[in-house]
Structure formats: C-alpha cells, structure tokens
C-alpha cells in the first residue's frame, strides 16, 4: 500500500531532514514511525501525502507515484495532523461536511457520512455546537472524523493523541483499531506514546536524524535488546554463583551486588526452572525472584541514546523549523 525507496528531503540545500530511508507497508497494516523530536517523522509523512516535495528517491501510495500522481494520492489518503485544524466558528458537522465537499462528495452523501462518523467518535450529541466550545479531546476526535469522511485507503496519523488524557487516548485508539479490523484501513502513524505503538502496530521503524535505525515487529525489536532480566536474591552466606549462572545455556550476562544477581537471558520462562532447581540442589535459600521483560521504551533508548521527550533541538533541527516557518509566511 505504501512504498518508499531512498526517500530523502533536504531543506535549503543543506538541511537533511530525511536521509535515504526505505520501507514498505502492506494493505491493512498499522505501521508506526517513532523517533525523537526532529528525527524526520513529520517530514516523512508530508512527503508521502504530497505536502512536501521529495528531494531524492521515490514513493508510492495505493499504487500511485507521489510525485507523478499527487491528485490520485490525495484521493486515497486521510490525514490527521498534529495541529488542530478544524474551524472554530463552524459547527462540528459543518467541519466534517466541509472536508467531504473538498473531496468532491455530494451533499446527501456528505451529510450521511458526516452523521455516521460523528456517532463513531461519540460527537453526535455535539454535532450542532461550534467547535470553539469543544474540549481538546473532542477536537482531536473531530479531526479523526474529518480525515475519514471520504473513506480513504490509507490514514496518516501524526501524533494524533498528543496532549490528551489517558481515557481520551484509549478511546481514540479504539476507533482506529476498529476501523483497521473491520474496514481493513491501512494506518501510518507517529506517536510519542510508545505503549500505543507497542499495542497497535504490526511493525515499527525507529528513525533518528533522518535515518531508520531499526525496524520490525514490536516483539522482534524487544528480542534484539537481549531478552529478559531475571533478578535473584539468595540467602545470607550463599557462595558466589556468578560463574555457575554464566555456565547455564542461553544466559548472556550476570552481574552481582551483595546477594542479588541480575541475569540477562532470552526467555525467563524457559530458563527459570533450570536455575531454581540448580540453586535448590545446592541447598541455598532463595529469598526473592522477579523478572522484567524488555519494553519498547528500552529499545528506543538503546537505539537512539536519548529520551523520547528530549526538547533540546540540534542546530539542524532549529534551522529546519525556521526555514519551514519562513515558507509558511
């Protein structure tokens, strides 16, 4: 459904926001692009939905070349941007019908579709209220409806739940998961909430400084981190078992502080019975056992080396932002 080959964006002849990235997305797939601020996520979306020119490489959406067939691409896609774009002075239903009209939908069809979507996103009770009276969560849900009104093949979501409370975020993703499940909607999303990407996306790509560093299913990415961490505390007076634990199959790393061992291994479920049985046979008391599985947050930090919410833009990031603001003026 989406193909990108060596996709590159350079601003002002020197600011490389996206650097020769390639990926493909199947029909009906939910694909996540995650990365720090200024990593190139929004620029990638803008190139794919024809809002930014492609400096180098090529891309297609729903079988249409982005550069050669921009109109056909726009007909195929829906977009929910970071910015709140609904008209405050219009009513909720008027905003959706405006989006429908811009996609050349007839009045009767536009009205019917708008009413269906208002019900889907739980805004049917506020359909005739002006958007300026809506809460932030209501506005986000309205934007989702506006992006879906023309029944697109692909939905682009650029941090659509940014700033929402957890209840509203959960509701938003329930709608999107339902559409993906029931309608086979292909979704390309960016998000700063990694638990969302983990639970919703079939595949994820981690981008940093315009380059895709890692990609795969959430499970694959977490496995690449090195597996689970088993914490084992032994009783006072127990001998040092560091070398013993290192000798057990599949254990990759063992560290010891006092009587607490931190053991890195692919799957705790497989190794735990072997470890417990071996310790018990040595007549050593086990005080406490716990384990943690790798998270997408840990994968992200391992790959990028910085926090998802790092607000310290690099000089390149700042120049890119300033250049885009100048163009907007």
C-alpha positions as CSV (number, residue, x, y, z in Angstrom):
1,X,0.0,0.0,0.0
2,X,2.9,2.3,0.7
3,X,6.4,2.0,-0.8
4,X,9.4,4.3,-0.1
5,X,12.8,3.9,-1.8
6,X,15.7,6.1,-0.7
7,X,13.3,8.8,0.3
8,X,15.2,12.0,1.1
9,X,14.4,15.5,2.0
10,X,16.9,18.4,2.0
11,X,15.8,21.9,3.0
12,X,17.6,25.0,1.8
13,X,20.2,22.9,0.1
14,X,21.9,21.7,3.2
15,X,19.5,20.6,6.0
16,X,18.9,16.9,5.5
17,X,15.7,16.1,7.4
18,X,15.2,12.7,5.9
19,X,18.2,10.7,4.7
20,X,17.6,7.9,2.1
21,X,15.0,5.8,4.0
22,X,13.3,2.8,2.5
23,X,10.3,0.8,3.7
24,X,7.1,-0.8,2.5
25,X,3.7,-1.1,4.2
26,X,1.1,-3.8,3.4
27,X,-2.6,-3.2,2.9
28,X,-4.4,-3.3,6.2
29,X,-1.2,-2.9,8.2
30,X,-0.8,-0.5,11.1
31,X,2.8,0.9,10.8
32,X,4.4,3.1,13.4
33,X,7.3,5.5,12.8
34,X,8.8,6.6,16.1
35,X,11.8,8.8,17.0
36,X,13.0,11.8,19.0
37,X,11.8,15.3,18.2
38,X,13.4,16.5,15.0
39,X,14.1,12.9,13.8
40,X,12.2,13.4,10.5
41,X,8.9,11.7,11.2
42,X,6.6,14.6,10.2
43,X,8.7,15.4,7.1
44,X,8.3,11.8,6.0
45,X,4.6,11.9,6.4
46,X,4.5,15.2,4.5
47,X,6.4,13.8,1.6
48,X,4.1,10.7,1.4
49,X,1.0,12.8,1.4
50,X,2.3,15.4,-1.1
51,X,2.6,18.3,1.3
52,X,6.4,18.4,0.9
53,X,8.4,17.8,-2.3
54,X,10.8,14.8,-2.5
55,X,14.4,15.8,-2.9
56,X,15.6,12.4,-3.9
57,X,14.2,8.8,-4.1
58,X,10.6,7.9,-4.8
59,X,7.4,6.8,-3.1
60,X,4.0,5.4,-4.0
61,X,0.8,5.3,-2.1
62,X,-2.1,2.9,-3.1
63,X,-0.2,2.2,-6.3
64,X,0.2,5.9,-7.3
65,X,3.5,7.7,-7.7
66,X,3.6,10.5,-5.1
67,X,5.5,12.9,-7.5
68,X,3.7,12.0,-10.7
69,X,0.2,11.4,-9.5
70,X,-0.3,13.7,-6.4
71,X,-4.0,14.1,-7.1
72,X,-4.6,10.3,-7.0
73,X,-2.6,10.0,-3.9
74,X,-4.7,12.7,-2.1
75,X,-7.9,10.9,-3.1
76,X,-6.5,7.8,-1.5
77,X,-5.5,9.2,1.9
78,X,-6.8,10.7,5.0
79,X,-4.7,12.9,7.3
80,X,-4.9,13.7,11.0
81,X,-2.1,16.2,11.6
82,X,-0.5,17.3,14.9
83,X,-2.1,20.8,14.6
84,X,-5.8,21.3,15.4
85,X,-7.1,22.4,12.0
86,X,-10.9,22.4,12.5
87,X,-12.6,25.8,12.0
88,X,-13.6,27.1,15.5
89,X,-16.5,29.2,14.1
90,X,-18.2,26.2,12.3
91,X,-20.2,23.5,14.0
92,X,-18.8,20.0,14.3
93,X,-20.9,18.6,11.5
94,X,-20.2,21.6,9.3
95,X,-16.4,20.9,9.6
96,X,-16.8,17.3,8.5
97,X,-19.1,18.3,5.6
98,X,-16.6,20.9,4.6
99,X,-13.9,18.2,4.4
100,X,-16.3,16.0,2.5
101,X,-17.0,18.8,0.0
102,X,-13.3,19.3,-0.5
103,X,-13.1,15.7,-1.6
104,X,-16.0,16.3,-4.1
105,X,-18.6,14.3,-2.2
106,X,-22.2,15.2,-2.9
107,X,-24.4,17.0,-0.3
108,X,-26.6,14.0,0.6
109,X,-23.6,11.6,0.7
110,X,-21.6,14.1,2.7
111,X,-24.4,14.6,5.3
112,X,-24.9,10.9,5.7
113,X,-21.2,10.1,6.1
114,X,-20.7,13.0,8.5
115,X,-23.5,11.8,10.7
116,X,-22.1,8.3,10.7
117,X,-18.7,9.5,11.7
118,X,-20.0,11.8,14.5
119,X,-21.6,8.8,16.0
120,X,-18.5,6.7,15.6
121,X,-16.4,9.2,17.5
122,X,-19.1,10.0,20.1
123,X,-19.7,13.5,19.0
124,X,-23.3,13.1,17.7
125,X,-24.5,14.9,20.8
126,X,-22.3,17.9,20.0
127,X,-22.8,17.9,16.2
128,X,-24.5,21.3,16.2
129,X,-22.2,23.0,18.6
130,X,-19.5,25.4,17.4
131,X,-16.0,23.8,17.6
132,X,-14.8,26.7,19.8
133,X,-16.9,25.1,22.6
134,X,-15.2,21.7,22.2
135,X,-12.6,20.3,24.6
136,X,-9.2,19.3,23.3
137,X,-10.2,15.6,23.2
138,X,-13.4,16.5,21.3
139,X,-11.4,18.4,18.7
140,X,-9.0,15.5,18.2
141,X,-11.9,13.2,17.6
142,X,-13.4,15.6,15.2
143,X,-10.2,15.7,13.2
144,X,-10.2,12.0,13.0
145,X,-13.7,12.1,11.6
146,X,-12.6,14.8,9.1
147,X,-9.7,12.6,7.9
148,X,-12.0,9.6,7.4
149,X,-15.0,11.3,5.8
150,X,-14.1,10.3,2.2
151,X,-13.3,6.7,3.1
152,X,-9.6,6.7,2.4
153,X,-7.5,3.7,1.7
154,X,-4.7,5.0,3.9
155,X,-4.9,7.1,7.1
156,X,-1.9,9.2,8.2
157,X,-1.8,10.0,11.9
158,X,0.9,12.4,13.0
159,X,0.8,12.2,16.8
160,X,-3.0,12.4,16.9
161,X,-3.3,11.8,20.7
162,X,-0.6,14.3,21.7
163,X,-1.7,16.1,25.0
164,X,-4.8,14.0,25.5
165,X,-5.7,12.4,28.8
166,X,-5.4,8.6,29.0
167,X,-9.1,8.0,28.7
168,X,-9.4,10.0,25.6
169,X,-6.3,8.4,24.1
170,X,-7.7,4.9,24.7
171,X,-11.0,5.9,23.1
172,X,-9.2,7.3,20.0
173,X,-7.2,4.2,19.5
174,X,-10.3,2.0,20.0
175,X,-11.8,3.8,17.0
176,X,-8.7,3.4,14.9
177,X,-8.3,-0.3,15.8
178,X,-12.0,-0.9,15.0
179,X,-11.5,0.7,11.5
180,X,-8.4,-1.3,10.9
181,X,-10.1,-4.5,12.0
182,X,-13.5,-4.0,10.3
183,X,-12.6,-2.0,7.2
184,X,-9.0,-3.1,6.5
185,X,-7.8,0.5,6.8
186,X,-4.1,0.9,6.4
187,X,-2.6,3.2,9.0
188,X,0.7,5.1,9.1
189,X,1.2,6.7,12.5
190,X,3.7,8.6,14.5
191,X,3.4,8.8,18.3
192,X,5.4,9.8,21.4
193,X,3.4,7.2,23.4
194,X,5.4,4.1,22.9
195,X,2.8,1.9,24.6
196,X,0.4,2.8,21.8
197,X,2.9,1.8,19.2
198,X,3.6,-1.4,21.0
199,X,0.0,-2.5,21.3
200,X,-1.4,-1.2,18.0
201,X,1.4,-1.5,15.4
202,X,2.1,-4.6,13.4
203,X,5.5,-3.2,12.6
204,X,7.6,-0.2,13.8
205,X,10.5,1.7,12.4
206,X,12.7,3.8,14.7
207,X,14.1,6.9,13.0
208,X,16.8,9.2,14.3
209,X,18.5,12.1,12.5
210,X,16.6,11.2,9.3
211,X,17.7,7.6,9.2
212,X,15.9,4.4,10.0
213,X,18.0,2.7,12.7
214,X,15.8,-0.4,13.4
215,X,12.6,-1.8,12.2
216,X,10.5,-4.9,12.8
217,X,7.5,-6.1,14.9
218,X,7.4,-4.9,18.5
219,X,8.3,-8.4,19.7
220,X,11.3,-8.6,17.3
221,X,12.6,-5.2,18.4
222,X,12.4,-6.2,22.1
223,X,14.1,-9.5,21.5
224,X,17.0,-7.7,19.8
225,X,17.6,-5.8,23.1
226,X,18.9,-9.1,24.6
227,X,15.9,-10.6,26.4
228,X,14.5,-10.6,29.9
229,X,16.2,-9.5,33.1
230,X,15.9,-12.0,36.0
231,X,16.6,-10.7,39.5
232,X,17.5,-13.4,42.0
233,X,18.3,-12.7,45.7
234,X,19.9,-15.5,47.7
235,X,20.2,-16.0,51.4
236,X,23.0,-14.7,53.6
237,X,26.2,-16.8,53.5
238,X,25.5,-18.2,50.0
239,X,28.6,-18.7,47.9
240,X,29.3,-16.6,44.8
241,X,27.4,-18.3,41.9
242,X,28.3,-15.8,39.2
243,X,30.3,-18.3,37.1
244,X,27.8,-21.0,37.8
245,X,25.0,-18.9,36.3
246,X,27.1,-17.9,33.4
247,X,27.5,-21.6,32.5
248,X,23.8,-22.1,32.1
249,X,22.7,-22.3,28.5
250,X,21.4,-19.0,26.9
251,X,22.4,-16.8,29.8
252,X,24.3,-13.9,28.2
253,X,25.2,-11.7,31.2
254,X,25.4,-12.0,35.0
255,X,26.1,-9.2,37.5
256,X,26.1,-9.4,41.3
257,X,25.6,-6.9,44.0
258,X,25.8,-8.4,47.6
259,X,23.5,-11.4,47.3
260,X,21.4,-10.1,44.4
261,X,22.1,-11.4,40.9
262,X,20.9,-9.7,37.8
263,X,20.8,-12.3,35.0
264,X,20.1,-11.4,31.3
265,X,18.6,-14.2,29.2
266,X,16.4,-14.6,26.1
267,X,13.3,-16.0,27.9
268,X,12.8,-16.3,31.6
269,X,10.0,-18.9,31.3
270,X,12.5,-21.4,29.7
271,X,15.5,-20.8,32.0
272,X,13.8,-20.2,35.4
273,X,13.0,-23.8,36.2
274,X,16.6,-24.8,35.5
275,X,18.1,-22.0,37.6
276,X,15.8,-22.7,40.6
277,X,16.4,-26.4,40.5
278,X,20.1,-25.9,40.4
279,X,20.1,-23.5,43.3
280,X,17.9,-25.7,45.4
281,X,20.1,-28.7,44.8
282,X,23.0,-26.7,46.3
283,X,20.9,-26.2,49.5
284,X,20.9,-22.4,49.0
285,X,18.0,-20.3,50.1
286,X,16.2,-18.2,47.5
287,X,14.9,-15.0,49.2
288,X,13.2,-13.4,46.2
289,X,12.8,-13.9,42.4
290,X,11.5,-11.3,39.9
291,X,11.8,-10.6,36.3
292,X,11.1,-7.9,33.7
293,X,10.6,-8.2,30.0
294,X,12.2,-5.5,27.7
295,X,9.9,-2.6,26.8
296,X,9.7,-0.6,23.6
297,X,10.9,2.4,25.7
298,X,14.1,0.5,26.5
299,X,14.6,-0.4,22.8
300,X,14.1,3.2,21.8
301,X,16.7,4.5,24.3
302,X,19.1,1.7,23.3
303,X,18.8,2.7,19.6
304,X,18.7,6.5,19.9
305,X,20.6,7.1,23.1
306,X,18.2,9.8,24.2
307,X,14.8,10.4,25.7
308,X,11.7,10.4,23.5
309,X,10.8,13.8,25.1
310,X,14.2,15.5,24.5
311,X,13.3,19.1,23.7
312,X,16.8,20.2,23.0
313,X,16.8,20.7,19.3
314,X,20.0,20.5,17.5
315,X,21.2,23.3,15.3
316,X,20.0,21.4,12.3
317,X,16.6,20.9,13.9
318,X,16.3,24.7,14.6
319,X,17.3,25.7,11.1
320,X,14.7,23.3,9.6
321,X,12.0,24.7,11.8
322,X,12.9,28.3,11.0
323,X,13.0,27.5,7.3
324,X,9.6,25.9,7.4
325,X,8.2,28.9,9.3
326,X,9.6,31.3,6.7
327,X,8.0,29.2,3.9
328,X,4.7,29.3,5.7
329,X,4.8,33.1,5.9
